[in-house]
Amino acid sequence: MKSVVTVCCLSFLLGLVALVETDEDYTEDEEMILSLILQDDTQPEAESRPSAQFYRCTKDAWRMPGQYIVVMRKGTHVNQVERTARRLRAKAAKRGYLIEILQTYSGAFHGFLVKMSSDVLHMAVKLPHVEYIEEDSSIFAQSIPWNLQRILQNKHESGKYSPPNDGAKVGVYLLDTSVQVTHREIEDRVMVTDFNSVPEEDGVRVHRQTSQCDSHGTHIAGVVSGRDSGVARGASVNSVRVLNCQGKGTVSGALAGLEYIQSSLMSQPIRPVIVLLPFVGGFSRTLNAACRKMVESGTVLIAAAGNYNDDACLYSPASEPEVITVGAVNFADQPLSTGTTGTNVGRCVDVFAPGDDIISASSDCSTCFTTKSGTSQAAAHVAGIAAVLLNLSPNSSSAELLQQLLHHSVRQVINPESLPLNHRLTTPNMVAALPDSTSTLIGEDLLCRSVWSERSAVKGLATTTARCRHGEEMLSCSSFSQNGARAGERVEERDGQKECVAVNGNGGHGVFAVARCCTGHKAQCQMLESPKRGEDAECPPDYQLTGCSSSSSSGHVSDSDLPLHGSRRACPAKRGEMSYASCCHTSSLECRLIEHNPTGLSEQVEVSCEDSWTLTGCQGLSDGSGVRGAFALGNTCVVHTSGGDKGAAAIATCCRHRPSHQLSDH
């Protein structure tokens, strides 16, 4: 019976040889192949020779197992190369393996490229005339992708991506599609959780190929922590599937995903941790509330602004103030726009990041790459930058982290003309970047940002409100009106949180409230108002004045007088008006005024705080021309006037923590 099976196998293998080799010039080789097939495995080969050397790439992630370059000894002829390839094929076939010769070489060296199982290697290294065998491996262009180059502050090392650290102390939860964890970019960096809450795909003929189901999640995971395309290449990623093969999910599924993460963090605490939300839906009060609750528990949430060329405040979770919301820019640092789609903008966007033609892992194969565009990719960049920052300062809160992100961002690079007219003032002109390697910024530094309200209704004395996020302190409140008709602003407290309330003036077109929200103040702060109309709002002794506001019940507010910053720190009030003083107490805090009063007429006046000082308050003073309002832009106080025959002045309140060597002198 055994001889019958052997004859059958020999017939099959000879037929295989006949199919593969049709060149009749090599009848001698066919005899050689037949003899190899008939050779008894128990007998040693007639010719005993040392094995050739075997080499592989020192970078495991770049290896290509199953593909090998066979290099022949010097002086080997072309026909010997072909005979060696045929001999290898025969030996492999005898053991039940098929091999494929992909390429032969006869220029710089003689040899061939073969696709075969690694189990055949021990036979290949014993072939005659073979000097060595090298496993094939990947090679890469050495220019940094534009998006990684853009977020680097130090660009002196051309062709090398060198962030301050790799974010290895940080864990990231990614709510997305499934992820191809075997891709060389993210292998051993992504853990797939057991959570899965997705709706059925639309249509009856949906093909659920793995490459399609993993497409979005794999790309995003690669941007966050990919070996070559990632921002924070040491950060670990936990995949939580809330989107189906079409990239579609539900609010209920996202809520369940957030609940799963919160439960996981309670049972196995990870600190610091980032939750990345690279999706949007319509405005959802429930989803926003769930996100807010997670931030209050100490988790950082980062979300995509959306790709609808619209106001980000109309979508969730992008509209939740406690979430860090990210818009997308292109190579030219301009808002991403592709046909009818483009990045969402407006006051609910916190920062922009690269989101156009971003190269990262493709789910088509374990070594494939592709480019994708959108605010999901932009949010992934910020998640990576956030991981680097949290690696430097692991105890930073979400509010402190946002302030650090904005501090390191590149400012005023977006052309305002590229933004919709009704969003130009409220959209932040900042593109996220990694910290400079020399940066000493930590979570305790005094940092401030401006938070804009929505525009009020146009009726007289209509109000609108701006609030700081959890963990921030409001150090001043101002207002702005396009036509200058405003009744000022006041600071109120509701449910233990300060609110900046702006009041529309008679004949106004709507007013904005602008809150100056800060972290790292390390002070006890309070907002004090005038005892009665027309009287100054004064800080207690040993308190620093960080900002002034004023309001009027008449429907028009007069320009306030210069704040007092001497032995008496107060916000003067005009007749019939109320003033509000933001007062903070700590031994290390010091504040001062900087005034800029240009000699000529100008519709916009600016004054900036010096390095190491932070802008906490911004006011405008006029000698006749109406002031439309004042607001902080980065560390600059900007005052707009409505014209007239006299100019206006910009008044900046600048504060800092006194250097330690000065503290010892007091």
C-alpha positions as CSV (number, residue, x, y, z in Angstrom):
1,M,0.0,0.0,0.0
2,K,2.9,2.3,0.9
3,S,4.4,1.9,-2.6
4,V,1.1,2.8,-4.2
5,V,0.9,6.0,-2.3
6,T,4.5,6.8,-3.2
7,V,3.9,6.3,-6.9
8,C,0.8,8.5,-6.7
9,C,2.8,11.3,-5.0
10,L,5.6,11.0,-7.5
11,S,3.2,11.2,-10.4
12,F,1.7,14.4,-8.9
13,L,5.1,16.0,-8.2
14,L,6.4,15.1,-11.7
15,G,3.2,16.6,-13.2
16,L,3.8,19.7,-11.1
17,V,7.4,19.9,-12.4
18,A,6.1,19.6,-15.9
19,L,3.6,22.4,-15.4
20,V,6.1,24.8,-13.8
21,E,9.1,24.0,-16.1
22,T,8.3,24.0,-19.8
23,D,11.8,24.9,-21.1
24,E,12.9,21.8,-23.0
25,D,16.6,22.9,-22.9
26,Y,16.9,21.6,-19.3
27,T,16.2,17.9,-19.7
28,E,19.3,17.3,-17.5
29,D,17.8,19.3,-14.8
30,E,14.6,17.3,-15.0
31,E,16.6,14.2,-14.4
32,M,18.2,15.9,-11.5
33,I,14.8,16.9,-10.0
34,L,13.5,13.3,-10.5
35,S,16.5,11.9,-8.7
36,L,16.0,14.3,-5.8
37,I,12.4,13.3,-5.5
38,L,13.3,9.6,-5.5
39,Q,16.2,10.1,-3.0
40,D,15.7,8.3,0.3
41,D,15.5,10.9,3.1
42,T,17.2,8.5,5.5
43,Q,20.4,8.6,3.4
44,P,22.8,11.6,3.7
45,E,23.4,13.7,0.5
46,A,26.4,12.5,-1.5
47,E,28.1,15.8,-1.1
48,S,28.6,17.1,2.4
49,R,29.0,20.9,2.4
50,P,28.8,23.7,5.1
51,S,25.5,25.6,5.3
52,A,25.4,29.1,3.9
53,Q,24.9,32.1,6.2
54,F,21.4,33.5,6.9
55,Y,20.8,37.2,7.7
56,R,17.8,39.2,8.6
57,C,17.0,42.9,9.3
58,T,17.9,44.2,12.7
59,K,14.6,46.1,12.9
60,D,11.9,43.4,13.6
61,A,9.1,45.7,12.4
62,W,10.7,46.0,9.0
63,R,11.2,42.3,8.4
64,M,9.3,40.5,5.6
65,P,9.2,36.8,6.6
66,G,8.5,34.4,3.7
67,Q,10.5,36.4,1.1
68,Y,14.2,35.8,0.8
69,I,17.1,37.0,-1.4
70,V,19.4,34.1,-2.3
71,V,23.0,35.3,-3.1
72,M,25.3,33.0,-5.1
73,R,29.0,32.8,-4.8
74,K,31.3,34.9,-6.9
75,G,32.0,33.4,-10.3
76,T,28.6,31.6,-10.5
77,H,27.1,31.6,-14.0
78,V,23.5,32.4,-14.9
79,N,22.7,28.8,-15.7
80,Q,23.9,27.8,-12.3
81,V,21.5,30.3,-10.7
82,E,18.6,28.8,-12.6
83,R,19.7,25.2,-11.7
84,T,19.9,26.2,-8.0
85,A,16.4,27.7,-8.1
86,R,15.1,24.5,-9.8
87,R,16.9,22.3,-7.2
88,L,15.3,24.3,-4.4
89,R,11.9,24.0,-6.0
90,A,12.3,20.2,-6.2
91,K,13.5,19.8,-2.6
92,A,10.6,21.9,-1.4
93,A,8.1,20.0,-3.4
94,K,9.4,16.7,-2.0
95,R,8.4,18.0,1.5
96,G,5.1,19.3,0.3
97,Y,6.0,23.0,-0.1
98,L,5.5,25.2,-3.1
99,I,7.9,28.1,-3.7
100,E,7.8,31.0,-6.2
101,I,10.8,32.6,-7.9
102,L,9.9,36.3,-8.1
103,Q,13.1,37.8,-9.5
104,T,16.5,36.8,-10.7
105,Y,19.6,39.0,-10.4
106,S,22.6,39.1,-12.7
107,G,24.1,42.6,-12.3
108,A,25.7,43.6,-9.1
109,F,25.5,40.0,-7.9
110,H,24.0,36.7,-9.1
111,G,21.0,35.3,-7.3
112,F,17.3,35.2,-7.0
113,L,14.3,36.3,-4.9
114,V,12.1,33.5,-3.7
115,K,8.8,33.5,-1.9
116,M,8.6,30.4,0.4
117,S,7.9,29.2,3.9
118,S,10.5,29.7,6.5
119,D,10.4,25.9,6.9
120,V,12.3,25.6,3.6
121,L,15.2,27.7,4.8
122,H,17.2,24.8,6.2
123,M,17.2,23.2,2.7
124,A,18.0,26.5,0.9
125,V,21.1,27.2,3.0
126,K,22.6,23.8,2.0
127,L,22.3,24.3,-1.8
128,P,25.5,24.3,-3.8
129,H,26.9,27.7,-4.9
130,V,24.9,29.7,-2.4
131,E,27.0,32.2,-0.4
132,Y,24.3,33.5,1.9
133,I,20.5,34.1,2.2
134,E,19.0,37.4,3.4
135,E,15.4,37.8,4.5
136,D,13.7,40.6,2.5
137,S,12.8,43.8,4.5
138,S,11.1,47.1,4.0
139,I,12.9,50.4,3.1
140,F,11.4,53.9,3.5
141,A,11.8,57.4,2.1
142,Q,13.5,59.5,4.8
143,S,11.6,62.7,4.4
144,I,9.3,63.3,7.4
145,P,5.6,63.4,6.4
146,W,4.5,67.0,6.3
147,N,2.1,66.5,9.2
148,L,4.9,65.3,11.6
149,Q,7.3,68.0,10.3
150,R,4.6,70.6,11.0
151,I,4.1,69.8,14.7
152,L,7.8,69.9,15.4
153,Q,9.1,73.1,17.0
154,N,12.8,72.1,16.4
155,K,13.3,71.6,12.7
156,H,17.1,71.7,12.7
157,E,17.3,67.9,12.3
158,S,16.0,67.5,8.8
159,G,14.6,64.1,8.0
160,K,14.3,63.0,11.6
161,Y,11.2,63.1,13.8
162,S,12.4,63.8,17.4
163,P,9.6,64.6,19.9
164,P,10.6,65.4,23.5
165,N,9.4,61.9,24.5
166,D,7.3,59.0,23.1
167,G,4.3,59.2,25.5
168,A,5.1,55.8,26.9
169,K,3.5,56.6,30.3
170,V,0.1,57.4,28.7
171,G,-2.8,55.1,27.8
172,V,-5.2,56.0,25.0
173,Y,-8.7,54.6,24.6
174,L,-9.8,54.8,20.9
175,L,-13.6,54.7,20.2
176,D,-13.7,53.8,16.5
177,T,-14.0,50.9,14.1
178,S,-12.1,47.7,14.7
179,V,-8.3,47.8,14.3
180,Q,-6.0,45.5,12.4
181,V,-3.6,44.8,15.3
182,T,-1.2,42.7,13.1
183,H,-0.2,45.8,11.1
184,R,3.6,46.4,11.5
185,E,2.9,50.0,12.5
186,I,0.8,49.2,15.5
187,E,1.6,45.6,16.3
188,D,2.1,45.1,20.0
189,R,0.9,48.7,20.6
190,V,-2.9,48.2,20.3
191,M,-5.0,46.0,22.6
192,V,-8.5,45.1,21.3
193,T,-10.9,45.2,24.2
194,D,-13.9,42.9,24.4
195,F,-16.3,45.8,23.9
196,N,-18.4,45.8,20.7
197,S,-21.5,47.9,20.3
198,V,-22.3,48.7,16.6
199,P,-25.4,48.9,14.5
200,E,-26.0,46.7,11.5
201,E,-24.6,48.0,8.2
202,D,-27.0,49.7,5.8
203,G,-28.1,47.8,2.8
204,V,-28.4,44.1,2.2
205,R,-25.2,43.6,0.1
206,V,-22.6,44.9,2.5
207,H,-19.3,43.0,2.3
208,R,-17.7,42.9,5.7
209,Q,-14.1,42.4,4.5
210,T,-11.7,42.8,7.4
211,S,-9.8,45.5,5.5
212,Q,-12.9,47.6,5.2
213,C,-14.1,47.1,8.8
214,D,-10.6,48.0,10.2
215,S,-9.9,50.9,7.8
216,H,-10.6,54.0,9.9
217,G,-9.5,52.6,13.3
218,T,-6.3,51.3,11.9
219,H,-5.4,54.6,10.3
220,I,-6.2,56.6,13.5
221,A,-4.3,54.2,15.7
222,G,-1.3,54.6,13.4
223,V,-1.4,58.4,13.6
224,V,-1.5,58.2,17.4
225,S,1.3,55.7,18.1
226,G,2.5,54.1,14.8
227,R,6.2,53.1,14.6
228,D,6.9,55.4,11.7
229,S,3.7,57.5,11.2
230,G,2.8,58.1,14.9
231,V,3.0,61.2,17.0
232,A,3.5,59.4,20.4
233,R,5.2,56.2,19.4
234,G,5.3,54.8,22.9
235,A,1.7,55.4,23.9
236,S,-0.5,52.3,24.3
237,V,-3.9,52.2,22.5
238,N,-7.0,50.3,23.7
239,S,-9.5,49.7,20.9
240,V,-13.2,50.1,21.8
241,R,-15.4,49.4,18.8
242,V,-18.4,51.7,18.4
243,L,-18.4,52.1,14.6
244,N,-19.4,49.4,12.1
245,C,-17.7,48.5,8.8
246,Q,-19.3,51.6,7.2
247,G,-17.9,53.9,10.0
248,K,-21.3,54.3,11.4
249,G,-22.4,54.1,15.1
250,T,-25.1,55.3,17.5
251,V,-25.2,57.7,20.4
252,S,-26.3,54.8,22.6
253,G,-23.3,52.7,21.4
254,A,-20.9,55.6,22.2
255,L,-22.5,56.0,25.6
256,A,-22.0,52.3,26.3
257,G,-18.4,52.6,25.1
258,L,-17.7,55.5,27.6
259,E,-19.4,53.5,30.3
260,Y,-17.2,50.5,29.5
261,I,-14.1,52.7,29.7
262,Q,-15.1,54.2,33.0
263,S,-15.8,50.7,34.5
264,S,-12.4,49.5,33.2
265,L,-10.6,52.5,34.8
266,M,-12.4,51.9,38.1
267,S,-11.3,48.2,38.2
268,Q,-7.8,48.8,36.7
269,P,-6.9,52.5,37.1
270,I,-4.6,54.0,34.4
271,R,-3.1,57.4,34.9
272,P,-2.8,59.5,32.8
273,V,-5.4,58.4,30.2
274,I,-6.8,59.9,27.1
275,V,-10.1,59.0,25.4
276,L,-10.0,59.7,21.7
277,L,-13.4,60.3,20.0
278,P,-12.7,60.6,16.2
279,F,-16.4,60.8,15.3
280,V,-19.3,63.3,15.4
281,G,-23.1,63.1,15.5
282,G,-25.9,65.6,15.8
283,F,-26.1,67.6,19.0
284,S,-26.7,65.2,21.9
285,R,-27.3,66.5,25.4
286,T,-26.9,63.0,26.8
287,L,-23.5,62.3,25.0
288,N,-22.2,65.7,26.1
289,A,-23.2,65.0,29.7
290,A,-21.5,61.6,29.7
291,C,-18.3,63.2,28.3
292,R,-18.4,66.0,30.9
293,K,-18.8,63.4,33.7
294,M,-15.7,61.6,32.5
295,V,-13.6,64.7,32.4
296,E,-14.7,65.6,35.9
297,S,-13.5,62.2,37.0
298,G,-9.9,63.0,35.7
299,T,-9.9,61.7,32.2
300,V,-8.9,63.8,29.1
301,L,-11.3,63.6,26.2
302,I,-10.3,64.7,22.7
303,A,-12.8,64.8,19.8
304,A,-13.0,65.6,16.1
305,A,-14.7,68.9,15.2
306,G,-16.5,67.3,12.2
307,N,-16.2,67.6,8.5
308,Y,-19.3,69.5,7.5
309,N,-18.1,73.1,6.8
310,D,-20.3,74.1,9.7
311,D,-20.4,75.3,13.3
312,A,-18.9,72.7,15.5
313,C,-21.3,73.7,18.3
314,L,-24.1,71.9,16.4
315,Y,-22.5,68.5,16.8
316,S,-21.6,66.1,19.6
317,P,-19.3,65.4,21.3
318,A,-17.5,68.4,19.7
319,S,-19.9,70.9,21.3
320,E,-19.1,69.8,24.9
321,P,-17.0,72.6,26.5
322,E,-15.1,70.1,28.7
323,V,-13.9,68.1,25.6
324,I,-10.9,69.3,23.7
325,T,-12.3,69.7,20.2
326,V,-9.9,69.7,17.2
327,G,-10.4,71.2,13.7
328,A,-8.2,70.3,10.7
329,V,-5.8,72.3,8.6
330,N,-4.0,71.5,5.3
331,F,-0.3,71.7,4.4
332,A,-0.6,75.5,4.1
333,D,-2.1,75.8,7.6
334,Q,-5.4,76.7,6.2
335,P,-8.8,75.2,7.2
336,L,-9.3,71.8,5.5
337,S,-11.7,72.0,2.6
338,T,-12.4,69.3,0.0
339,G,-15.2,70.0,-2.3
340,T,-18.5,70.4,-0.4
341,T,-16.9,69.1,2.9
342,G,-14.4,70.7,5.2
343,T,-13.5,71.2,8.8
344,N,-16.1,72.6,11.2
345,V,-15.1,75.9,12.9
346,G,-16.3,78.3,15.5
347,R,-16.0,78.9,19.2
348,C,-16.5,75.2,20.1
349,V,-13.2,74.4,18.4
350,D,-10.2,74.6,20.8
351,V,-7.3,74.1,18.4
352,F,-6.5,73.0,14.9
353,A,-4.1,70.3,13.8
354,P,-2.9,68.6,10.5
355,G,-5.7,66.7,8.8
356,D,-5.1,66.6,5.1
357,D,-3.5,63.7,3.2
358,I,-2.2,62.2,6.4
359,I,-0.2,59.0,5.8
360,S,-0.7,56.1,8.2
361,A,-1.4,52.4,8.4
362,S,-3.7,50.9,5.9
363,S,-5.8,47.8,6.7
364,D,-5.3,46.5,3.2
365,C,-2.2,44.5,4.4
366,S,0.1,44.3,7.4
367,T,2.7,46.5,5.7
368,C,0.4,48.8,3.6
369,F,0.1,52.6,4.1
370,T,-2.5,55.0,2.8
371,T,-3.5,58.7,3.2
372,K,-6.7,59.9,4.7
373,S,-8.1,63.4,5.5
374,G,-10.4,64.8,8.1
375,T,-10.8,66.1,11.6
376,S,-10.5,62.5,12.9
377,Q,-6.9,62.6,11.8
378,A,-6.4,66.0,13.3
379,A,-7.8,64.8,16.6
380,A,-5.4,61.9,16.5
381,H,-2.5,64.3,16.2
382,V,-3.6,66.2,19.2
383,A,-4.1,63.0,21.2
384,G,-0.5,62.2,20.4
385,I,0.7,65.6,21.4
386,A,-1.3,65.4,24.6
387,A,0.3,62.0,25.3
388,V,3.8,63.7,25.0
389,L,2.7,66.6,27.3
390,L,1.2,64.2,29.9
391,N,4.3,62.1,29.8
392,L,6.1,65.3,30.9
393,S,3.5,66.3,33.5
394,P,1.4,63.2,34.4
395,N,-0.7,65.0,37.0
396,S,-2.0,67.7,34.7
397,S,-5.8,68.1,34.6
398,S,-7.8,68.3,31.4
399,A,-8.0,72.1,31.8
400,E,-4.2,72.4,32.4
401,L,-3.5,70.1,29.5
402,L,-5.6,72.3,27.2
403,Q,-3.7,75.4,28.3
404,Q,-0.4,73.7,27.7
405,L,-1.6,72.6,24.2
406,L,-2.5,76.2,23.4
407,H,0.7,77.6,24.9
408,H,2.8,75.4,22.5
409,S,0.6,76.0,19.5
410,V,1.6,78.1,16.5
411,R,-0.5,81.2,16.5
412,Q,-1.9,83.5,13.8
413,V,-1.0,81.3,10.8
414,I,-4.6,80.7,9.6
415,N,-5.8,83.4,7.1
416,P,-9.0,84.8,8.7
417,E,-10.4,85.4,5.2
418,S,-10.6,81.6,4.8
419,L,-13.1,81.4,7.7
420,P,-16.8,82.1,7.5
421,L,-17.4,85.8,8.4
422,N,-19.6,85.0,11.4
423,H,-16.9,82.7,12.9
424,R,-13.7,84.8,12.3
425,L,-13.6,86.3,15.7
426,T,-14.6,83.2,17.7
427,T,-12.5,80.6,15.9
428,P,-9.1,80.1,17.5
429,N,-6.2,80.9,15.2
430,M,-3.9,78.2,16.6
431,V,-2.3,75.0,15.1
432,A,-1.2,72.4,17.6
433,A,2.5,71.7,17.9
434,L,4.8,69.7,20.2
435,P,6.7,71.5,23.0
436,D,10.2,72.7,22.3
437,S,12.8,70.4,23.7
438,T,14.0,73.4,25.9
439,S,10.5,74.1,27.3
440,T,10.2,74.0,31.1
441,L,6.4,74.6,31.2
442,I,4.6,72.5,33.8
443,G,1.0,72.4,35.0
444,E,1.6,75.0,37.7
445,D,2.5,77.8,35.3
446,L,0.0,80.7,35.0
447,L,-1.7,80.2,31.6
448,C,-4.8,81.8,30.2
449,R,-7.2,81.5,27.2
450,S,-10.2,83.4,25.9
451,V,-13.6,81.7,25.9
452,W,-16.2,83.3,23.6
453,S,-20.0,83.0,24.1
454,E,-22.5,82.6,21.3
455,R,-23.8,86.0,20.0
456,S,-26.8,87.3,21.9
457,A,-30.1,88.2,20.4
458,V,-30.4,91.6,18.8
459,K,-33.1,93.0,21.2
460,G,-32.0,95.6,23.7
461,L,-30.5,94.3,26.9
462,A,-30.4,90.7,25.6
463,T,-27.6,88.7,27.3
464,T,-25.2,85.9,26.5
465,T,-22.9,84.0,28.7
466,A,-19.3,82.6,28.6
467,R,-18.1,80.0,31.1
468,C,-14.7,78.6,32.0
469,R,-14.2,74.8,32.1
470,H,-13.9,72.7,35.2
471,G,-10.5,73.5,36.8
472,E,-10.1,77.0,35.3
473,E,-10.5,80.3,37.1
474,M,-12.1,83.3,35.5
475,L,-9.7,86.2,36.0
476,S,-11.6,88.8,33.8
477,C,-14.6,89.3,31.7
478,S,-15.1,91.6,28.6
479,S,-17.6,92.0,25.8
480,F,-17.6,92.8,22.1
481,S,-20.2,94.2,19.7
482,Q,-19.7,94.5,15.9
483,N,-21.4,97.9,15.8
484,G,-20.4,99.1,19.3
485,A,-23.8,99.0,20.8
486,R,-23.4,97.2,24.1
487,A,-24.4,97.7,27.7
488,G,-21.2,96.2,29.1
489,E,-20.6,93.0,31.0
490,R,-20.9,91.6,34.5
491,V,-19.7,88.6,36.4
492,E,-22.3,86.3,38.1
493,E,-22.0,83.1,40.0
494,R,-24.3,80.2,39.4
495,D,-24.0,76.7,41.0
496,G,-20.6,77.6,42.3
497,Q,-19.3,78.6,38.8
498,K,-18.5,82.1,37.6
499,E,-20.2,83.3,34.5
500,C,-19.2,86.2,32.2
501,V,-22.5,87.8,31.1
502,A,-22.5,90.4,28.3
503,V,-25.4,92.7,27.7
504,N,-26.5,93.9,24.2
505,G,-27.0,97.6,23.9
506,N,-29.9,99.6,22.4
507,G,-29.8,99.3,18.7
508,G,-27.1,96.6,18.9
509,H,-26.7,93.7,16.4
510,G,-25.9,91.2,19.2
511,V,-23.0,91.0,21.6
512,F,-20.3,88.5,22.6
513,A,-19.1,87.7,26.1
514,V,-15.4,86.9,26.4
515,A,-14.2,85.2,29.6
516,R,-10.5,85.0,30.4
517,C,-10.0,81.5,31.8
518,C,-6.8,80.6,33.6
519,T,-4.9,77.7,35.3
520,G,-1.9,77.7,37.5
521,H,-2.9,80.8,39.4
522,K,-2.4,79.1,42.8
523,A,-4.5,81.8,44.3
524,Q,-7.7,82.4,46.1
525,C,-9.8,84.5,43.7
526,Q,-13.1,86.3,44.0
527,M,-15.1,88.7,42.0
528,L,-16.1,91.9,43.9
529,E,-18.7,94.4,42.6
530,S,-19.3,98.1,43.4
531,P,-21.1,98.7,46.7
532,K,-23.6,100.7,44.6
533,R,-23.8,102.3,41.2
534,G,-21.1,104.9,40.5
535,E,-18.7,103.5,43.2
536,D,-15.4,101.7,42.6
537,A,-15.1,97.9,43.0
538,E,-12.1,97.5,45.2
539,C,-9.9,94.5,46.0
540,P,-9.0,93.8,49.7
541,P,-5.5,94.5,50.9
542,D,-2.8,92.0,49.7
543,Y,-5.0,91.0,46.7
544,Q,-3.9,91.5,43.2
545,L,-6.3,93.0,40.6
546,T,-6.4,90.7,37.5
547,G,-9.2,92.4,35.5
548,C,-12.1,94.9,35.4
549,S,-15.6,94.9,34.0
550,S,-18.5,97.3,34.0
551,S,-22.1,97.3,33.0
552,S,-25.0,99.8,32.7
553,S,-28.8,99.3,33.0
554,S,-29.4,102.2,30.5
555,G,-28.5,100.2,27.4
556,H,-25.2,101.9,26.8
557,V,-21.9,101.6,28.8
558,S,-19.4,104.4,29.0
559,D,-15.7,103.6,28.6
560,S,-14.3,102.9,32.0
561,D,-11.4,104.7,33.6
562,L,-7.9,103.3,34.0
563,P,-7.8,100.5,36.6
564,L,-5.9,101.4,39.8
565,H,-2.9,99.3,40.5
566,G,-1.0,101.2,43.2
567,S,-1.5,100.8,46.9
568,R,-5.2,100.7,46.2
569,R,-6.3,98.2,43.6
570,A,-9.7,99.0,42.2
571,C,-11.9,99.2,39.1
572,P,-13.4,102.7,38.7
573,A,-17.1,103.1,38.0
574,K,-18.7,105.8,35.9
575,R,-21.9,107.5,37.2
576,G,-24.9,105.1,37.2
577,E,-22.7,102.1,36.3
578,M,-21.5,99.0,38.2
579,S,-17.9,97.9,38.2
580,Y,-16.6,94.4,38.8
581,A,-13.1,93.6,40.1
582,S,-11.4,90.2,39.8
583,C,-9.2,89.9,42.9
584,C,-6.7,87.1,43.6
585,H,-4.5,86.5,46.7
586,T,-1.3,84.6,46.9
587,S,2.2,85.6,48.1
588,S,3.8,84.8,44.7
589,L,1.4,86.6,42.3
590,E,2.2,90.0,41.0
591,C,0.3,92.1,38.4
592,R,0.8,95.3,36.5
593,L,-0.8,97.4,33.7
594,I,0.6,98.1,30.3
595,E,-1.0,100.8,28.2
596,H,-0.7,101.5,24.5
597,N,-2.2,104.8,23.3
598,P,-1.2,105.4,19.7
599,T,-0.9,109.0,18.5
600,G,-2.8,108.4,15.2
601,L,-6.3,107.2,14.7
602,S,-6.7,103.5,14.4
603,E,-9.7,101.2,14.3
604,Q,-7.7,98.5,16.1
605,V,-5.2,99.0,19.0
606,E,-3.1,96.3,20.5
607,V,-0.8,95.8,23.4
608,S,1.0,92.7,24.5
609,C,2.4,91.4,27.8
610,E,6.1,90.8,27.9
611,D,7.6,87.3,28.0
612,S,7.1,85.5,31.3
613,W,4.0,87.6,32.0
614,T,0.5,86.4,31.2
615,L,-2.4,88.5,30.0
616,T,-5.3,88.2,32.5
617,G,-7.4,91.3,31.6
618,C,-8.0,93.5,28.6
619,Q,-9.8,96.9,28.4
620,G,-10.3,99.7,26.0
621,L,-10.3,103.4,26.8
622,S,-11.5,106.1,24.4
623,D,-11.2,109.8,24.1
624,G,-14.3,110.1,21.9
625,S,-14.6,107.3,19.5
626,G,-16.8,104.5,20.7
627,V,-15.1,101.3,21.7
628,R,-16.7,98.2,20.2
629,G,-15.1,96.1,22.8
630,A,-11.9,94.5,24.0
631,F,-10.7,90.9,24.0
632,A,-7.6,88.9,24.5
633,L,-5.9,87.2,21.5
634,G,-3.2,85.0,22.9
635,N,-1.1,87.3,25.1
636,T,-2.3,90.4,23.3
637,C,-5.1,92.8,24.3
638,V,-7.0,93.9,21.2
639,V,-9.4,96.9,21.2
640,H,-11.7,97.7,18.3
641,T,-13.1,101.2,17.9
642,S,-16.0,102.4,15.8
643,G,-14.2,105.5,14.4
644,G,-14.4,109.1,15.4
645,D,-12.1,112.1,15.6
646,K,-10.2,110.8,18.6
647,G,-8.2,107.6,19.3
648,A,-8.4,104.8,21.8
649,A,-6.0,103.1,24.1
650,A,-5.6,99.4,24.9
651,I,-5.0,98.5,28.6
652,A,-3.5,95.0,29.4
653,T,-3.4,93.6,32.9
654,C,-0.3,91.3,33.0
655,C,0.3,88.9,35.8
656,R,2.9,86.3,36.7
657,H,4.2,84.3,39.6
658,R,7.2,86.1,41.1
659,P,10.5,84.3,40.5
660,S,11.7,82.3,43.5
661,H,14.8,84.5,44.0
662,Q,12.5,87.5,44.4
663,L,10.2,85.7,46.8
664,S,13.2,85.1,49.2
665,D,13.7,88.9,49.3
666,H,10.3,89.6,50.7
